[in-house]
Every structure is written in structure tokens, then in C-alpha cells.
Amino acid sequence: MTNICQAFEDNGFAIIPGIYDNETINRIISTIKAADSTSSAFRRSADLFAIRRFLHEVPEVLPLLLNENMKRLIAEIIHPDYFIVKSIYFDKPAGSNWYVSYHQDLTISVNDKQELPGFGPWTVKPNQFAVQPPIKYLENIVTFRIHLDDTTANNGALRVIPGSHKKEIQRPELIDWASTEETSCEVPAGGVMLMKPLLLHSSGRTTNEQQRRVIHIECASIQLPNSIQWAEKLSLQ
């Protein structure tokens, strides 16, 4: 695990297979399918099905996600003060034409809009607000991407620029792509990809008619200014 921690710090991402077995994956998927999908947090199109505020909308799935393997991984990667601050479920169906160009994850979800030094711009989202915070908050966040299907370059595996998280906030259009290394992050079903939000990453279209389902969970340990709160704060215990 020491090598994984070092790779995560150096590259801004790491891939850990075998966190969930097939039985657990099937139970997770069944729990999601049984959830009440009438909430505005459930969004469906021909190219993507997503559940925002996922762990609040489908709380029954959290005990399945926090199995012994995942608890050990969490304990190795982050210290006990960390808590969940955002969760999203992505289902990219077979034949999806949906893709995302290179970007960094620069916003956090909070419960209210306030004029605060260093916070902005703001975006209104259902049941919450999104805001770009001072960089110390982004550097503190660790993302766990739980893969429920085999993910390859042919069905939307993330492409990343290793080490780009160390350069703070960047504008992708100004990057010299001719001299930039790109890596495709293929993850088997049941595996977890660790990622830092400032890592430049993108996702391509599906070309192999294979579904890709991912649970995206962000964790942090820094408290926000007293006038706002994390919109999705949950304990990891």
C-alpha cells in the first residue's frame, strides 16, 4: 500500500483493483435500481444517467460501499478526520456519445450562497450551491471512484495528465499538448481509482457498446467558514 500512496501523491491518481467482489457489485446495483427515482437529483438522457447527492438519495448503499477492503484503503490514504463531502453516480450506457473534455474539478457543494473572500464564482444546483473555493480546499480533497463495470479506453475510461495536480489551477487551452504525457486509466469492475480534484482529466465516447457505471465520492477534512456548510457531509465511520 505504501507504493500506492506514493504513486497517488506523485501522479495525482492511483488504481486499486479487487476492492469489491461480484456479489457486492450486484447488491450495489440492485440497491440503486430499487431507489425512488422521482427526485430531481435523478437525471437521465440517452447518453448518461446520473444521481446527484447520491448517498443522500440512496443511503442504503453506503454500508455496501464501506466493506472491509474499502475501509482498509481509506485508512491507508486519508486520516481519520476526513468525511464525505460529495457523491455522484454515473451510468454511461452502451453506445453513449457523451464525453467530457480536459478539466479540473474546481467546485465544492455547499448549502448556502454567501459573499466570502476567495469563494466564487457560484452556481445554483438543485438543493445546493456549487462554488469554487480557495485552492487549499481543493488540495485537501481526495476522490474515490468506485467502478461497477470493467472500464477501458473504449467505454470512457478517464484520460489524465499525471502530475498535473501539482500546478494548481490551469487552463487546458493553454497547455502545450505536444509535450504533455497522457495516461488512460483502465479500471476493472470492483476496482477503485483514487484521484485528486486538481488532476487534469477527460472522458471519451463509448465505442465498444459496453456500459460504464461509476460511483464518485469526494472526501475532505477542512471545515468551511461558519456561514456555510458542506451540502453533503457524511461520516466515513
PyRosetta script that sets phi, psi and omega in degrees:
from pyrosetta import init, pose_from_sequence

init()
pose = pose_from_sequence("MTNICQAFEDNGFAIIPGIYDNETINRIISTIKAADSTSSAFRRSADLFAIRRFLHEVPEVLPLLLNENMKRLIAEIIHPDYFIVKSIYFDKPAGSNWYVSYHQDLTISVNDKQELPGFGPWTVKPNQFAVQPPIKYLENIVTFRIHLDDTTANNGALRVIPGSHKKEIQRPELIDWASTEETSCEVPAGGVMLMKPLLLHSSGRTTNEQQRRVIHIECASIQLPNSIQWAEKLSLQ")
pose.set_psi(1, -27.0)
pose.set_omega(1, 178.6)
pose.set_phi(2, -58.7)
pose.set_psi(2, -41.6)
pose.set_omega(2, 179.3)
pose.set_phi(3, -63.6)
pose.set_psi(3, -36.8)
pose.set_omega(3, 178.3)
pose.set_phi(4, -65.5)
pose.set_psi(4, -44.5)
pose.set_omega(4, 179.3)
pose.set_phi(5, -60.3)
pose.set_psi(5, -42.4)
pose.set_omega(5, -179.1)
pose.set_phi(6, -68.4)
pose.set_psi(6, -41.8)
pose.set_omega(6, 177.9)
pose.set_phi(7, -62.7)
pose.set_psi(7, -39.0)
pose.set_omega(7, 178.5)
pose.set_phi(8, -62.3)
pose.set_psi(8, -44.3)
pose.set_omega(8, 179.7)
pose.set_phi(9, -67.7)
pose.set_psi(9, -41.2)
pose.set_omega(9, -176.8)
pose.set_phi(10, -73.4)
pose.set_psi(10, -45.4)
pose.set_omega(10, -171.2)
pose.set_phi(11, -97.7)
pose.set_psi(11, -21.1)
pose.set_omega(11, -176.9)
pose.set_phi(12, 88.7)
pose.set_psi(12, 1.8)
pose.set_omega(12, 177.3)
pose.set_phi(13, -156.9)
pose.set_psi(13, 161.7)
pose.set_omega(13, 173.7)
pose.set_phi(14, -158.9)
pose.set_psi(14, 151.6)
pose.set_omega(14, -178.0)
pose.set_phi(15, -119.2)
pose.set_psi(15, 127.3)
pose.set_omega(15, -178.9)
pose.set_phi(16, -124.4)
pose.set_psi(16, 107.4)
pose.set_omega(16, 180.0)
pose.set_phi(17, -79.5)
pose.set_psi(17, 166.2)
pose.set_omega(17, 168.1)
pose.set_phi(18, 73.1)
pose.set_psi(18, 24.9)
pose.set_omega(18, 177.8)
pose.set_phi(19, -78.0)
pose.set_psi(19, -33.0)
pose.set_omega(19, -179.4)
pose.set_phi(20, -125.6)
pose.set_psi(20, 137.7)
pose.set_omega(20, 175.7)
pose.set_phi(21, -87.9)
pose.set_psi(21, 174.5)
pose.set_omega(21, -175.8)
pose.set_phi(22, -62.2)
pose.set_psi(22, -37.6)
pose.set_omega(22, 179.6)
pose.set_phi(23, -62.2)
pose.set_psi(23, -43.6)
pose.set_omega(23, -179.8)
pose.set_phi(24, -67.4)
pose.set_psi(24, -40.9)
pose.set_omega(24, 177.4)
pose.set_phi(25, -58.8)
pose.set_psi(25, -44.5)
pose.set_omega(25, -179.6)
pose.set_phi(26, -64.4)
pose.set_psi(26, -36.5)
pose.set_omega(26, 178.2)
pose.set_phi(27, -68.1)
pose.set_psi(27, -39.3)
pose.set_omega(27, 177.2)
pose.set_phi(28, -62.0)
pose.set_psi(28, -47.2)
pose.set_omega(28, -178.7)
pose.set_phi(29, -63.8)
pose.set_psi(29, -41.7)
pose.set_omega(29, 178.9)
pose.set_phi(30, -63.1)
pose.set_psi(30, -38.7)
pose.set_omega(30, 178.7)
pose.set_phi(31, -64.7)
pose.set_psi(31, -41.0)
pose.set_omega(31, 178.5)
pose.set_phi(32, -65.1)
pose.set_psi(32, -43.9)
pose.set_omega(32, -178.9)
pose.set_phi(33, -63.9)
pose.set_psi(33, -29.3)
pose.set_omega(33, -177.8)
pose.set_phi(34, -83.0)
pose.set_psi(34, -7.6)
pose.set_omega(34, -176.3)
pose.set_phi(35, -71.8)
pose.set_psi(35, 152.1)
pose.set_omega(35, 175.9)
pose.set_phi(36, -71.0)
pose.set_psi(36, 114.7)
pose.set_omega(36, -173.7)
pose.set_phi(37, -98.0)
pose.set_psi(37, 16.2)
pose.set_omega(37, -178.3)
pose.set_phi(38, -82.8)
pose.set_psi(38, -11.1)
pose.set_omega(38, -179.5)
pose.set_phi(39, -67.2)
pose.set_psi(39, 153.2)
pose.set_omega(39, 177.3)
pose.set_phi(40, -67.5)
pose.set_psi(40, -13.2)
pose.set_omega(40, 178.1)
pose.set_phi(41, -73.0)
pose.set_psi(41, -17.0)
pose.set_omega(41, 178.3)
pose.set_phi(42, -90.6)
pose.set_psi(42, 120.0)
pose.set_omega(42, -178.5)
pose.set_phi(43, -127.1)
pose.set_psi(43, 127.9)
pose.set_omega(43, -175.3)
pose.set_phi(44, -130.9)
pose.set_psi(44, 135.4)
pose.set_omega(44, 172.5)
pose.set_phi(45, -139.4)
pose.set_psi(45, -178.3)
pose.set_omega(45, 179.4)
pose.set_phi(46, -66.3)
pose.set_psi(46, -27.1)
pose.set_omega(46, -173.4)
pose.set_phi(47, -104.6)
pose.set_psi(47, -14.5)
pose.set_omega(47, -175.3)
pose.set_phi(48, -160.7)
pose.set_psi(48, 138.1)
pose.set_omega(48, 169.3)
pose.set_phi(49, -116.6)
pose.set_psi(49, 127.6)
pose.set_omega(49, -177.7)
pose.set_phi(50, -135.1)
pose.set_psi(50, 147.6)
pose.set_omega(50, 173.2)
pose.set_phi(51, -122.5)
pose.set_psi(51, 109.4)
pose.set_omega(51, 174.9)
pose.set_phi(52, -79.0)
pose.set_psi(52, 159.0)
pose.set_omega(52, -177.1)
pose.set_phi(53, 49.5)
pose.set_psi(53, 44.8)
pose.set_omega(53, -167.8)
pose.set_phi(54, -55.7)
pose.set_psi(54, -48.3)
pose.set_omega(54, -175.0)
pose.set_phi(55, -73.9)
pose.set_psi(55, -17.5)
pose.set_omega(55, 171.9)
pose.set_phi(56, -82.3)
pose.set_psi(56, -34.0)
pose.set_omega(56, 179.8)
pose.set_phi(57, -78.4)
pose.set_psi(57, -33.3)
pose.set_omega(57, -178.2)
pose.set_phi(58, -129.6)
pose.set_psi(58, 65.6)
pose.set_omega(58, -175.4)
pose.set_phi(59, -63.9)
pose.set_psi(59, -22.8)
pose.set_omega(59, -178.4)
pose.set_phi(60, -64.0)
pose.set_psi(60, -17.4)
pose.set_omega(60, -176.3)
pose.set_phi(61, -82.3)
pose.set_psi(61, -20.0)
pose.set_omega(61, -173.9)
pose.set_phi(62, -60.4)
pose.set_psi(62, -44.8)
pose.set_omega(62, 177.3)
pose.set_phi(63, -60.0)
pose.set_psi(63, -31.5)
pose.set_omega(63, 177.4)
pose.set_phi(64, -69.8)
pose.set_psi(64, -37.7)
pose.set_omega(64, -179.8)
pose.set_phi(65, -70.1)
pose.set_psi(65, -36.4)
pose.set_omega(65, -177.5)
pose.set_phi(66, -89.5)
pose.set_psi(66, 56.5)
pose.set_omega(66, 175.1)
pose.set_phi(67, -76.7)
pose.set_psi(67, 178.8)
pose.set_omega(67, -174.5)
pose.set_phi(68, -63.5)
pose.set_psi(68, -38.7)
pose.set_omega(68, 178.4)
pose.set_phi(69, -61.7)
pose.set_psi(69, -44.9)
pose.set_omega(69, -179.3)
pose.set_phi(70, -67.1)
pose.set_psi(70, -39.5)
pose.set_omega(70, 178.2)
pose.set_phi(71, -61.6)
pose.set_psi(71, -40.2)
pose.set_omega(71, 178.1)
pose.set_phi(72, -65.7)
pose.set_psi(72, -41.2)
pose.set_omega(72, 178.9)
pose.set_phi(73, -63.3)
pose.set_psi(73, -45.7)
pose.set_omega(73, 179.3)
pose.set_phi(74, -59.3)
pose.set_psi(74, -44.2)
pose.set_omega(74, -178.5)
pose.set_phi(75, -63.4)
pose.set_psi(75, -31.6)
pose.set_omega(75, 179.6)
pose.set_phi(76, -77.2)
pose.set_psi(76, -31.8)
pose.set_omega(76, -171.3)
pose.set_phi(77, -93.2)
pose.set_psi(77, -40.5)
pose.set_omega(77, -176.4)
pose.set_phi(78, -127.9)
pose.set_psi(78, 156.9)
pose.set_omega(78, -178.0)
pose.set_phi(79, -85.8)
pose.set_psi(79, 168.6)
pose.set_omega(79, -171.3)
pose.set_phi(80, -63.6)
pose.set_psi(80, -15.6)
pose.set_omega(80, -179.3)
pose.set_phi(81, -75.3)
pose.set_psi(81, -10.1)
pose.set_omega(81, -177.1)
pose.set_phi(82, -73.1)
pose.set_psi(82, 151.2)
pose.set_omega(82, 178.4)
pose.set_phi(83, -144.7)
pose.set_psi(83, 163.8)
pose.set_omega(83, 179.8)
pose.set_phi(84, -77.3)
pose.set_psi(84, 135.5)
pose.set_omega(84, 179.7)
pose.set_phi(85, -123.7)
pose.set_psi(85, -13.3)
pose.set_omega(85, 178.4)
pose.set_phi(86, -159.7)
pose.set_psi(86, 145.5)
pose.set_omega(86, 177.1)
pose.set_phi(87, -148.9)
pose.set_psi(87, 134.9)
pose.set_omega(87, -179.9)
pose.set_phi(88, -139.5)
pose.set_psi(88, 141.0)
pose.set_omega(88, 172.6)
pose.set_phi(89, -108.5)
pose.set_psi(89, 127.4)
pose.set_omega(89, 177.7)
pose.set_phi(90, -115.3)
pose.set_psi(90, 130.3)
pose.set_omega(90, 172.9)
pose.set_phi(91, -124.9)
pose.set_psi(91, 105.4)
pose.set_omega(91, 178.8)
pose.set_phi(92, -97.7)
pose.set_psi(92, 104.4)
pose.set_omega(92, -172.8)
pose.set_phi(93, -70.9)
pose.set_psi(93, 164.1)
pose.set_omega(93, 176.6)
pose.set_phi(94, -57.4)
pose.set_psi(94, 135.7)
pose.set_omega(94, 179.2)
pose.set_phi(95, 82.1)
pose.set_psi(95, 7.9)
pose.set_omega(95, -178.0)
pose.set_phi(96, -63.7)
pose.set_psi(96, 138.4)
pose.set_omega(96, 177.4)
pose.set_phi(97, -100.8)
pose.set_psi(97, 9.4)
pose.set_omega(97, -175.4)
pose.set_phi(98, -79.2)
pose.set_psi(98, 133.3)
pose.set_omega(98, 175.8)
pose.set_phi(99, -144.9)
pose.set_psi(99, 162.0)
pose.set_omega(99, 179.0)
pose.set_phi(100, -131.3)
pose.set_psi(100, 128.3)
pose.set_omega(100, 179.8)
pose.set_phi(101, -76.2)
pose.set_psi(101, 172.3)
pose.set_omega(101, -176.7)
pose.set_phi(102, -59.1)
pose.set_psi(102, 134.5)
pose.set_omega(102, -179.7)
pose.set_phi(103, -161.5)
pose.set_psi(103, 172.8)
pose.set_omega(103, 169.6)
pose.set_phi(104, -115.9)
pose.set_psi(104, 154.5)
pose.set_omega(104, 176.8)
pose.set_phi(105, -87.7)
pose.set_psi(105, 100.2)
pose.set_omega(105, -167.8)
pose.set_phi(106, -107.8)
pose.set_psi(106, 3.0)
pose.set_omega(106, -178.7)
pose.set_phi(107, -120.6)
pose.set_psi(107, 156.2)
pose.set_omega(107, 173.1)
pose.set_phi(108, -120.3)
pose.set_psi(108, 161.0)
pose.set_omega(108, 179.8)
pose.set_phi(109, -102.2)
pose.set_psi(109, 126.4)
pose.set_omega(109, -178.8)
pose.set_phi(110, -130.8)
pose.set_psi(110, 169.5)
pose.set_omega(110, -171.9)
pose.set_phi(111, -91.6)
pose.set_psi(111, -11.5)
pose.set_omega(111, -175.8)
pose.set_phi(112, -154.9)
pose.set_psi(112, 157.6)
pose.set_omega(112, 177.4)
pose.set_phi(113, -101.7)
pose.set_psi(113, 122.2)
pose.set_omega(113, -180.0)
pose.set_phi(114, -134.8)
pose.set_psi(114, 150.4)
pose.set_omega(114, 174.0)
pose.set_phi(115, -80.8)
pose.set_psi(115, 106.3)
pose.set_omega(115, -176.5)
pose.set_phi(116, -129.5)
pose.set_psi(116, 138.6)
pose.set_omega(116, 179.2)
pose.set_phi(117, -57.4)
pose.set_psi(117, 127.6)
pose.set_omega(117, 176.5)
pose.set_phi(118, 86.1)
pose.set_psi(118, -7.0)
pose.set_omega(118, -179.9)
pose.set_phi(119, -102.3)
pose.set_psi(119, 122.1)
pose.set_omega(119, 178.5)
pose.set_phi(120, 146.8)
pose.set_psi(120, 156.6)
pose.set_omega(120, 3.2)
pose.set_phi(121, -74.0)
pose.set_psi(121, 167.6)
pose.set_omega(121, -178.0)
pose.set_phi(122, -109.8)
pose.set_psi(122, 149.6)
pose.set_omega(122, 175.1)
pose.set_phi(123, -134.8)
pose.set_psi(123, 136.6)
pose.set_omega(123, 177.6)
pose.set_phi(124, -88.5)
pose.set_psi(124, 128.6)
pose.set_omega(124, 176.2)
pose.set_phi(125, -129.0)
pose.set_psi(125, 160.5)
pose.set_omega(125, -179.7)
pose.set_phi(126, -54.6)
pose.set_psi(126, 123.3)
pose.set_omega(126, 175.5)
pose.set_phi(127, 66.9)
pose.set_psi(127, 12.2)
pose.set_omega(127, 179.9)
pose.set_phi(128, -168.5)
pose.set_psi(128, 174.1)
pose.set_omega(128, 175.3)
pose.set_phi(129, -121.8)
pose.set_psi(129, 147.8)
pose.set_omega(129, 174.5)
pose.set_phi(130, -112.1)
pose.set_psi(130, 138.7)
pose.set_omega(130, -178.4)
pose.set_phi(131, -146.9)
pose.set_psi(131, 146.6)
pose.set_omega(131, 171.9)
pose.set_phi(132, -84.5)
pose.set_psi(132, 118.5)
pose.set_omega(132, -177.0)
pose.set_phi(133, -92.8)
pose.set_psi(133, 174.1)
pose.set_omega(133, 169.5)
pose.set_phi(134, -55.3)
pose.set_psi(134, 151.4)
pose.set_omega(134, -169.5)
pose.set_phi(135, -62.5)
pose.set_psi(135, -25.1)
pose.set_omega(135, -178.9)
pose.set_phi(136, -60.6)
pose.set_psi(136, -31.0)
pose.set_omega(136, 178.8)
pose.set_phi(137, -70.7)
pose.set_psi(137, -41.3)
pose.set_omega(137, 179.7)
pose.set_phi(138, -67.3)
pose.set_psi(138, -38.4)
pose.set_omega(138, 179.4)
pose.set_phi(139, -67.9)
pose.set_psi(139, -22.3)
pose.set_omega(139, -177.7)
pose.set_phi(140, -83.6)
pose.set_psi(140, -22.4)
pose.set_omega(140, -173.6)
pose.set_phi(141, -76.6)
pose.set_psi(141, 140.6)
pose.set_omega(141, 172.3)
pose.set_phi(142, -122.1)
pose.set_psi(142, 129.7)
pose.set_omega(142, -179.4)
pose.set_phi(143, -105.0)
pose.set_psi(143, 133.5)
pose.set_omega(143, 173.8)
pose.set_phi(144, -111.5)
pose.set_psi(144, 119.1)
pose.set_omega(144, 178.1)
pose.set_phi(145, -108.4)
pose.set_psi(145, 109.9)
pose.set_omega(145, -176.1)
pose.set_phi(146, -93.6)
pose.set_psi(146, 121.1)
pose.set_omega(146, -174.2)
pose.set_phi(147, -99.9)
pose.set_psi(147, 122.3)
pose.set_omega(147, -179.5)
pose.set_phi(148, -96.0)
pose.set_psi(148, -8.0)
pose.set_omega(148, 176.8)
pose.set_phi(149, -134.2)
pose.set_psi(149, 157.7)
pose.set_omega(149, 170.6)
pose.set_phi(150, -60.2)
pose.set_psi(150, 128.6)
pose.set_omega(150, -178.1)
pose.set_phi(151, -118.8)
pose.set_psi(151, 122.0)
pose.set_omega(151, -178.8)
pose.set_phi(152, -127.4)
pose.set_psi(152, 178.5)
pose.set_omega(152, 177.3)
pose.set_phi(153, -62.1)
pose.set_psi(153, -19.3)
pose.set_omega(153, -176.6)
pose.set_phi(154, -88.9)
pose.set_psi(154, -10.0)
pose.set_omega(154, 176.3)
pose.set_phi(155, -132.2)
pose.set_psi(155, 34.9)
pose.set_omega(155, 168.3)
pose.set_phi(156, 96.4)
pose.set_psi(156, 19.7)
pose.set_omega(156, 175.0)
pose.set_phi(157, -55.0)
pose.set_psi(157, 143.2)
pose.set_omega(157, 179.3)
pose.set_phi(158, -62.8)
pose.set_psi(158, 138.2)
pose.set_omega(158, 166.7)
pose.set_phi(159, -103.1)
pose.set_psi(159, 133.6)
pose.set_omega(159, -174.0)
pose.set_phi(160, -132.0)
pose.set_psi(160, 162.1)
pose.set_omega(160, 172.8)
pose.set_phi(161, -108.1)
pose.set_psi(161, 100.2)
pose.set_omega(161, -176.2)
pose.set_phi(162, -55.3)
pose.set_psi(162, 135.6)
pose.set_omega(162, 176.7)
pose.set_phi(163, 81.8)
pose.set_psi(163, -4.9)
pose.set_omega(163, -176.4)
pose.set_phi(164, -68.3)
pose.set_psi(164, -17.1)
pose.set_omega(164, 178.5)
pose.set_phi(165, -67.2)
pose.set_psi(165, -16.2)
pose.set_omega(165, -177.6)
pose.set_phi(166, -83.4)
pose.set_psi(166, -5.8)
pose.set_omega(166, -174.4)
pose.set_phi(167, -104.0)
pose.set_psi(167, 20.5)
pose.set_omega(167, 179.7)
pose.set_phi(168, 56.2)
pose.set_psi(168, -145.2)
pose.set_omega(168, -174.6)
pose.set_phi(169, -83.1)
pose.set_psi(169, 130.1)
pose.set_omega(169, -175.9)
pose.set_phi(170, -126.9)
pose.set_psi(170, 155.2)
pose.set_omega(170, 173.2)
pose.set_phi(171, -103.1)
pose.set_psi(171, 111.4)
pose.set_omega(171, -176.1)
pose.set_phi(172, -54.4)
pose.set_psi(172, -32.7)
pose.set_omega(172, -177.6)
pose.set_phi(173, -69.6)
pose.set_psi(173, -13.4)
pose.set_omega(173, -180.0)
pose.set_phi(174, -100.7)
pose.set_psi(174, 0.9)
pose.set_omega(174, -177.8)
pose.set_phi(175, -79.1)
pose.set_psi(175, 140.3)
pose.set_omega(175, 175.3)
pose.set_phi(176, -81.4)
pose.set_psi(176, 89.8)
pose.set_omega(176, -174.2)
pose.set_phi(177, -68.0)
pose.set_psi(177, -22.6)
pose.set_omega(177, 179.9)
pose.set_phi(178, -64.9)
pose.set_psi(178, -26.7)
pose.set_omega(178, -178.3)
pose.set_phi(179, -114.2)
pose.set_psi(179, 19.7)
pose.set_omega(179, -176.7)
pose.set_phi(180, -110.1)
pose.set_psi(180, 131.5)
pose.set_omega(180, 179.0)
pose.set_phi(181, -82.2)
pose.set_psi(181, 134.9)
pose.set_omega(181, 178.9)
pose.set_phi(182, -120.6)
pose.set_psi(182, 140.1)
pose.set_omega(182, 179.9)
pose.set_phi(183, -127.7)
pose.set_psi(183, 136.2)
pose.set_omega(183, 174.7)
pose.set_phi(184, -93.8)
pose.set_psi(184, 126.8)
pose.set_omega(184, -173.9)
pose.set_phi(185, -98.8)
pose.set_psi(185, 86.5)
pose.set_omega(185, 179.1)
pose.set_phi(186, -83.6)
pose.set_psi(186, 130.3)
pose.set_omega(186, -175.1)
pose.set_phi(187, -130.7)
pose.set_psi(187, 127.3)
pose.set_omega(187, 177.9)
pose.set_phi(188, -73.1)
pose.set_psi(188, 157.4)
pose.set_omega(188, 175.7)
pose.set_phi(189, -55.0)
pose.set_psi(189, 133.9)
pose.set_omega(189, -177.4)
pose.set_phi(190, 91.0)
pose.set_psi(190, -4.3)
pose.set_omega(190, 178.7)
pose.set_phi(191, -92.4)
pose.set_psi(191, 165.5)
pose.set_omega(191, 179.4)
pose.set_phi(192, -126.4)
pose.set_psi(192, 134.3)
pose.set_omega(192, 172.5)
pose.set_phi(193, -105.3)
pose.set_psi(193, 124.3)
pose.set_omega(193, 172.5)
pose.set_phi(194, -88.7)
pose.set_psi(194, 142.2)
pose.set_omega(194, -178.8)
pose.set_phi(195, -151.0)
pose.set_psi(195, 143.8)
pose.set_omega(195, 172.1)
pose.set_phi(196, -94.0)
pose.set_psi(196, 135.5)
pose.set_omega(196, -175.0)
pose.set_phi(197, -56.9)
pose.set_psi(197, -29.1)
pose.set_omega(197, -178.0)
pose.set_phi(198, -81.1)
pose.set_psi(198, -2.8)
pose.set_omega(198, 175.6)
pose.set_phi(199, -68.3)
pose.set_psi(199, 127.7)
pose.set_omega(199, 175.3)
pose.set_phi(200, -68.0)
pose.set_psi(200, 127.4)
pose.set_omega(200, -177.8)
pose.set_phi(201, -148.4)
pose.set_psi(201, 156.3)
pose.set_omega(201, 179.2)
pose.set_phi(202, -146.3)
pose.set_psi(202, 171.4)
pose.set_omega(202, 178.6)
pose.set_phi(203, -142.6)
pose.set_psi(203, 130.9)
pose.set_omega(203, -177.1)
pose.set_phi(204, -91.4)
pose.set_psi(204, 175.6)
pose.set_omega(204, 177.1)
pose.set_phi(205, -70.4)
pose.set_psi(205, 158.9)
pose.set_omega(205, 175.1)
pose.set_phi(206, -83.1)
pose.set_psi(206, 131.0)
pose.set_omega(206, -179.1)
pose.set_phi(207, -122.9)
pose.set_psi(207, -4.1)
pose.set_omega(207, -175.3)
pose.set_phi(208, -115.7)
pose.set_psi(208, 11.5)
pose.set_omega(208, 177.6)
pose.set_phi(209, 60.2)
pose.set_psi(209, 32.0)
pose.set_omega(209, 178.6)
pose.set_phi(210, -117.7)
pose.set_psi(210, 132.6)
pose.set_omega(210, -178.4)
pose.set_phi(211, -65.7)
pose.set_psi(211, 150.9)
pose.set_omega(211, 175.1)
pose.set_phi(212, -136.0)
pose.set_psi(212, 112.6)
pose.set_omega(212, 179.2)
pose.set_phi(213, -116.3)
pose.set_psi(213, 128.5)
pose.set_omega(213, -175.5)
pose.set_phi(214, -136.7)
pose.set_psi(214, 137.1)
pose.set_omega(214, 171.2)
pose.set_phi(215, -104.1)
pose.set_psi(215, 120.8)
pose.set_omega(215, -174.9)
pose.set_phi(216, -106.3)
pose.set_psi(216, 117.0)
pose.set_omega(216, -177.9)
pose.set_phi(217, -126.1)
pose.set_psi(217, 125.2)
pose.set_omega(217, 178.0)
pose.set_phi(218, -105.9)
pose.set_psi(218, 138.1)
pose.set_omega(218, -179.5)
pose.set_phi(219, -126.0)
pose.set_psi(219, 147.5)
pose.set_omega(219, 179.7)
pose.set_phi(220, -145.9)
pose.set_psi(220, 166.1)
pose.set_omega(220, 177.5)
pose.set_phi(221, -127.6)
pose.set_psi(221, -1.8)
pose.set_omega(221, -178.4)
pose.set_phi(222, -93.0)
pose.set_psi(222, 132.5)
pose.set_omega(222, 175.6)
pose.set_phi(223, -79.4)
pose.set_psi(223, 148.6)
pose.set_omega(223, 178.3)
pose.set_phi(224, -84.6)
pose.set_psi(224, 165.2)
pose.set_omega(224, 173.8)
pose.set_phi(225, -53.6)
pose.set_psi(225, 151.1)
pose.set_omega(225, -170.9)
pose.set_phi(226, -57.6)
pose.set_psi(226, -25.2)
pose.set_omega(226, -174.3)
pose.set_phi(227, -80.2)
pose.set_psi(227, -11.6)
pose.set_omega(227, 176.8)
pose.set_phi(228, -133.2)
pose.set_psi(228, 163.2)
pose.set_omega(228, 179.4)
pose.set_phi(229, -135.5)
pose.set_psi(229, 156.1)
pose.set_omega(229, 172.0)
pose.set_phi(230, -61.2)
pose.set_psi(230, 129.8)
pose.set_omega(230, -175.0)
pose.set_phi(231, -70.3)
pose.set_psi(231, -24.2)
pose.set_omega(231, -173.8)
pose.set_phi(232, -125.2)
pose.set_psi(232, 26.8)
pose.set_omega(232, -173.1)
pose.set_phi(233, -59.4)
pose.set_psi(233, 125.9)
pose.set_omega(233, 177.7)
pose.set_phi(234, -141.1)
pose.set_psi(234, 149.8)
pose.set_omega(234, 178.7)
pose.set_phi(235, -77.9)
pose.set_psi(235, 148.6)
pose.set_omega(235, 174.8)
pose.set_phi(236, -92.6)
pose.set_psi(236, -0.1)
pose.set_omega(236, -176.6)
pose.set_phi(237, -84.3)
pose.dump_pdb("model.pdb")
